[in-house]
Amino acid sequence: MVCLSIEGREVEAPDNCSILQAFVHAGETLVEGVGCMGQGVCGSCRVMVRRQGEQEVKTALACETLIEDGMQVAFLDYFTTSSHHVYRMEDIGDSWQTLRTISEIFPEASHCRHCSGCDRACPKGLDVQRGVNLAVEGKLAPSSEVFDECVMCNLCTLACPEHIRPNHLGLFVRRMIAASSLRPANLMRRLQQIESGEMKIDFDAPGAQPPH
């Protein structure tokens, strides 16, 4: 058994548990921040972690982080900033206007202080700062590769003193590439099959409908 502190409460759980599993093992009811529950793909279970013998507090995802003796854990709520980036992909012009488009929608992106706070905050270890700088330079393809595994946990946004919202910029870049590129052939074929009636969609199939 491993002893740790979660939200100020002493908890005991088997050593092969994730932080989320240890929380459940302690008798707590998960009502928020659960998400994918173990797959590390949604970013909703963000936590701050301090390991025994270490001074530094690090960010992590509770679903994929195994517990350790003496670990201190605090769940991290996300408060959105007052500003939002509003855009419609169908209103965006051709790719020749990429630099202007990014500077108009994300004007703060060019104010990066190169403090690497976003890099340290990312639980997936992405090179976030580089992705932002590439986007500002108009290098969409390499920028989108940086953000390809982003789980939209928003921790980079919380860490950014310039309120750049790097994950949202990365999502925008990926959308721009998709909007200006030829759609995948298999996806176009499948949509055509659905529209023609060749492929039927069973809305009553198990898992087809979201839970009520």
C-alpha positions in Angstrom: 0.0 0.0 0.0 1.1 3.6 -0.8 0.4 6.5 1.5 -0.1 9.9 -0.1 -2.1 13.2 0.3 -4.9 14.1 -2.1 -6.6 17.5 -1.5 -5.1 17.6 2.0 -6.5 14.1 2.9 -4.3 11.2 3.8 -5.0 8.3 1.5 -3.9 4.7 1.2 -4.1 2.7 -2.0 -2.3 -0.1 -3.9 0.9 1.0 -5.5 -0.3 0.2 -9.0 -3.1 2.8 -8.8 -3.3 6.1 -10.7 -4.2 9.2 -8.7 -7.8 9.0 -9.9 -8.0 5.3 -8.9 -6.5 6.1 -5.5 -9.1 8.9 -5.0 -11.9 6.3 -5.7 -10.2 3.7 -3.5 -10.4 6.3 -0.7 -14.2 6.4 -1.0 -14.5 9.7 -2.8 -17.1 10.1 -5.5 -15.8 11.4 -8.8 -18.2 14.0 -10.1 -15.9 16.2 -12.2 -12.5 16.1 -13.8 -13.0 12.4 -14.7 -13.0 12.5 -18.5 -11.4 9.6 -20.3 -10.7 7.8 -17.0 -7.3 6.3 -17.7 -6.4 7.0 -21.3 -4.8 10.4 -20.9 -6.5 11.9 -23.9 -8.9 14.5 -22.7 -6.9 16.6 -20.2 -9.8 17.1 -17.7 -8.1 15.6 -14.7 -5.2 18.1 -14.4 -3.5 18.1 -11.0 -0.5 19.6 -9.3 1.9 17.1 -7.8 4.8 17.3 -5.4 6.8 14.1 -4.9 8.5 13.2 -1.6 11.9 14.9 -1.3 11.2 17.4 -4.1 10.6 21.1 -3.8 9.2 21.6 -7.3 5.5 21.3 -8.0 4.7 19.8 -11.3 1.5 19.5 -13.4 0.2 16.1 -14.5 -2.9 14.2 -15.5 -4.4 12.2 -12.6 -5.6 9.4 -14.8 -2.2 8.4 -16.0 0.1 9.3 -13.1 0.9 6.4 -10.7 0.8 7.2 -7.0 4.0 7.3 -4.9 4.7 7.3 -1.1 4.6 10.8 0.3 3.1 12.3 -2.9 1.0 15.4 -2.4 -1.7 16.0 -5.0 -4.1 18.9 -5.6 -6.7 19.0 -8.3 -6.5 22.1 -10.5 -9.6 23.9 -11.6 -9.4 25.8 -14.8 -10.7 29.3 -15.0 -11.1 30.7 -18.5 -9.7 34.1 -19.3 -12.0 36.9 -20.1 -11.0 37.1 -23.8 -12.0 34.5 -26.4 -10.9 33.9 -29.9 -13.9 33.9 -32.2 -13.6 32.9 -35.8 -15.3 31.0 -38.6 -13.2 28.8 -40.8 -15.4 29.4 -43.8 -14.7 33.1 -43.5 -11.0 32.7 -43.6 -9.3 33.5 -47.0 -6.7 31.5 -48.8 -3.4 30.4 -47.3 -1.6 33.4 -48.7 -3.2 35.4 -45.9 -2.0 33.0 -43.2 0.3 35.4 -41.3 -2.3 38.2 -41.4 -5.1 35.8 -40.2 -3.1 34.5 -37.3 -2.0 37.9 -36.2 -5.6 39.2 -36.4 -7.2 36.3 -34.4 -4.3 35.6 -32.0 -2.5 39.0 -31.8 -1.0 38.1 -28.4 0.8 35.1 -29.9 3.7 37.3 -31.1 4.3 38.5 -27.6 5.8 35.2 -26.4 8.3 35.9 -23.6 10.1 32.6 -24.2 9.8 31.8 -20.6 9.1 28.1 -21.3 6.3 28.2 -18.7 3.9 26.5 -21.2 6.5 23.7 -21.8 6.9 23.0 -18.1 3.1 23.0 -17.6 2.3 20.6 -20.4 1.6 17.1 -18.9 2.3 15.6 -22.3 5.8 17.0 -22.6 5.0 18.9 -25.8 7.3 21.6 -27.1 4.5 24.2 -26.8 6.6 27.4 -27.0 8.1 26.1 -30.3 4.7 25.4 -31.6 3.5 28.9 -30.9 6.6 30.5 -32.5 6.2 28.3 -35.6 2.6 29.4 -35.9 3.5 33.1 -35.7 6.1 32.5 -38.5 3.4 31.0 -40.6 4.9 27.5 -40.5 1.6 25.7 -40.0 2.6 22.1 -40.8 5.4 21.8 -38.2 3.4 23.8 -35.7 0.4 21.4 -36.1 2.8 18.5 -35.5 3.8 20.0 -32.2 0.1 20.2 -31.1 -0.9 16.8 -32.6 -1.0 15.1 -29.2 -2.5 18.1 -27.3 -5.3 17.0 -25.0 -6.6 20.6 -24.4 -6.1 20.6 -20.7 -5.5 24.3 -20.8 -2.5 24.2 -18.4 -0.3 26.0 -20.9 -2.8 28.8 -21.0 -2.8 29.1 -17.2 1.0 29.2 -17.2 1.3 31.9 -19.9 1.9 35.4 -18.6 0.8 36.8 -22.0 -2.5 34.9 -22.0 -1.6 33.4 -25.4 -3.8 30.3 -25.0 -1.3 28.1 -26.9 -3.5 25.1 -27.1 -6.3 27.1 -28.8 -3.7 28.5 -31.2 -2.6 24.9 -32.0 -6.1 23.8 -32.6 -6.7 26.8 -34.9 -3.6 25.9 -36.9 -4.7 22.3 -37.3 -8.1 23.5 -38.4 -6.6 25.9 -41.0 -4.6 23.0 -42.4 -7.6 20.8 -42.7 -9.7 23.6 -44.2 -7.2 24.3 -46.9 -6.2 20.7 -47.7 -7.9 17.9 -49.6 -10.1 15.9 -47.3 -9.1 12.3 -46.7 -10.3 10.0 -49.4 -11.7 7.3 -47.0 -13.7 9.9 -45.1 -15.2 11.4 -48.3 -16.1 7.9 -49.5 -17.8 7.0 -46.2 -19.8 10.3 -46.2 -20.9 9.6 -49.8 -22.0 6.1 -48.7 -24.1 7.5 -45.9 -25.7 10.2 -48.0 -26.6 7.7 -50.8 -28.0 5.2 -48.4 -25.5 2.6 -49.2 -24.4 2.6 -45.6 -27.0 2.7 -42.9 -26.5 4.3 -39.6 -28.0 2.4 -36.7 -28.8 5.1 -34.1 -30.1 2.4 -31.7 -26.8 0.5 -31.7 -25.0 0.2 -28.3 -22.9 3.3 -27.7 -24.4 5.2 -30.6 -26.3 7.6 -28.3 -24.7 9.6 -25.5 -25.9 8.8 -22.0 -28.8 10.8 -20.6 
